[in-house]
Amino acid sequence: MRWTPVMSGFVLRRFADLVAEGVKTDKGFKEVHLNSVAKMLSEFSGQEVSGNQVYNHLRKWRQRWVRVCKLKDLSGALWDEENCMITLAEDHLLGHTKDHPKDAEFLNTPIENYVQMQAIFGSGVATGKYAMGSGEALGKPTDLGANDPLSETTDQSMFEGEYPRTCDMPRSAESSKTHESSKDVPANPKRRRVSEEDASLMIGMTAAVKDVAEAFTKPVKDNMYRDLYNATMEIPGFTEEALMFALSHMLENKPQGYGFLEMNEHHRILWLRTFLGKHYYN
């Protein structure tokens, strides 16, 4: 199967939508999610796509995310938030790409599907036993055990343990010393009861974290409807009534709506003419 940029973007948008809808990804995406996205891609592209193919392709994008995270930490690198771009001074760029030519596609140019990768893979990257070497076969996950994508288990997580949600930050010398000294202190046989004040503080912090999480995820979900509305209602040559009819259909059939967003303006007009003509809409 040959993956095109449009197909890759389609798949990453769908997984980003799942995250926005509240799907828990601390242990990865379950097989049911992979199969669901595979079905939508099949309807969109007209090709037969399996959940395992989607899984392997998602691993490829996870590897790209790991590389992007490492490149953002390069000495002298700056991050352009507006354009999702890692920037280097010209002489630094030439020297780095001479030694690492494969990094050129990620430097001083907008990173493809960065927003979607960030939503899916979070702020962390795989480390230790969960990191995947570039030479590993895509169909053989590292350390998945019973969660092999080729197994007959239908409700196991197929990405379980592959990437933590937060980066492993190195401890400072002071915090490391505190951590080590705490090991020498014998545990109190009687657990200290949490005071009402501490409990209230913990509840408040939990609520604040939840609000921040919702603030980050909600726009990803709402953007699809806003983008589809703008993309449809701005098409010239059709009555508003006809465009609303087509918009209503695409909102009820998300795969077609997603496909419409991926089209250029010429193809959108062609699709609308075909759709409205097929339904005898005057």
Number of C-alpha atoms within 10 A of each C-alpha: 7 4 8 9 10 12 17 16 14 21 21 23 23 22 22 21 22 21 20 21 14 12 15 12 20 15 16 21 21 19 21 15 20 22 19 15 25 23 18 20 24 16 15 18 14 9 12 11 18 16 19 19 17 21 23 17 17 21 18 13 18 21 17 17 24 18 14 19 15 11 17 17 12 12 9 11 17 16 14 13 9 7 12 17 20 21 20 18 11 10 8 14 17 14 11 16 14 12 9 10 11 9 15 14 12 19 19 20 14 17 17 15 16 18 14 19 20 14 20 26 25 17 15 17 23 21 14 6 10 17 16 20 9 9 6 10 11 17 15 12 22 18 15 16 10 13 20 19 23 12 11 10 13 13 11 19 22 27 23 20 18 24 23 20 18 12 14 11 7 8 10 9 9 8 11 12 11 11 12 10 10 11 9 8 8 7 9 7 6 6 7 7 7 9 9 9 8 11 11 12 12 12 10 12 12 11 12 12 11 11 11 10 13 14 11 11 18 15 12 20 16 12 12 18 17 12 13 17 19 13 17 23 17 12 16 11 9 15 12 14 12 15 20 14 13 20 21 13 14 20 16 10 11 15 20 16 23 22 19 21 18 15 14 10 16 9 12 18 18 10 15 19 14 12 14 16 11 9 9 8 12 9
